[in-house]
Amino acid sequence: MQTLIGIGVVILGYLLGSIPFGLIIVKMKTGKDVRTVESGRTGGTNVVRAAGLGAGLLTAFFDIVKGAVSVWVAQAILPENPLVHILAPLAAILGHNYSLFLIRRDENGKLRFHGGAGGAPALGGAMGLWLPMLPIVLAAGALIWFTVGIASLTTMAIGLVVTVVFAVYSAQGLLEPVNIWYGVIAELFLIWALRPNIKKLLAGKERVVKFSLNGWLRARKEAQAESHK
């Protein structure tokens, strides 16, 4: 019975993660389908491009919450099962990236899942497992965002930071060691989802935001090059 309940909790995590808040918010604000904008993802970064900063922040908030809620539900239903506590938010990340509610046929007639890259629900899951993780990851993410200025790197850093922090606290006996696996697997999910961005990074073609140190240096370099023509 406990196994069946655990499976049900994990499935519930996937369903929570599948809720496409980005698509809903963009549709309500602009009437657009966010899947037709830029990367086509439903996460906060692409929502900013489709409907502005406020819509993007609201999307990120709800996506973080659904990751956290999946953990809290698991802890409430099976308080003595730490494995289910990490499987539920991992399922929420999968639901976010491959939403049950965003399946459609491509030009070849094949069914395709749509969604985001998983950064926000990955953060939410980590927060659900250990609440102080939220300010730690936000601080690290802000540092990367405003220096490197690349959204995909900022997203991939989430799983890495979570893994390191959980490893440190687990080594001190303050957290369950199984939480480390949450960070590792979440990071693998993020890397898999961001494969197109990684290819762009390797080719030097990934987007750099202007209001970052990297963006400012690039703009300055380009301006200097123009002035010497």
Phi, psi and omega in degrees: 000318179299322179295316179296320178296318179299317178298318179297321179295319179295318178298319177298322176300317178298317181295319176298315179296332183287345181297116186273074184301322180299315179297317181297314183294316179295319180297319180291323185276320187239344185083358181276160169262113185300340180289349178262003184254130173044246185289342182082001181279161183258006181281176187301321182299314181286332176294324176302316180296325185275326189219007176101169186298316182300316179295322179294317179294321178296319178298313180300319179301309182294326179290325174294316182299318183293329174293317180293317181299323180300324177289313184297323176295315179299318181292326180288322184277319181231074187297337183258018183237084183297336179295315178294328179298330177267332180291325181298310178291330174296321176295326178295322176297315178299318178297321178295318182281328182227075189289133175298334184268359183234052177259131175208164182275140176274188183295343179263004178085005180272144178286132180233138173272147177233162180169209182254202179259345173100359184299310183294311178294332175296318176296317179299318178297318178296321178295320178296325179286325181204105190305320181297351179296332184302302181295330180295311182291320179298319179294315179295319179296318179296320179299314180292317182299314186275353174255298181285320175074027181239119187297318183296320177294321177298317179295313181295334179292337183301307181298324180293313179298316179301316180298313182297314182296315179296323179296317181296313183287329176292322178297333179271000180077017183266343180222158176293131179302334180298337179297333178299321180294330175300312180298316182297311183291322177300317179298320178297320177298317181295315180298317180298316181294331185260022179306316179299322179291324178296320177298319178294321178300314181294332179270358181073025185245006181289144181297135175244127182288145185291324184271052175222164179300315179299317179295319179295318179295321179294315180297321179295317180297317179295322179294320178294321179295322179293322183289340181264003179282000000 
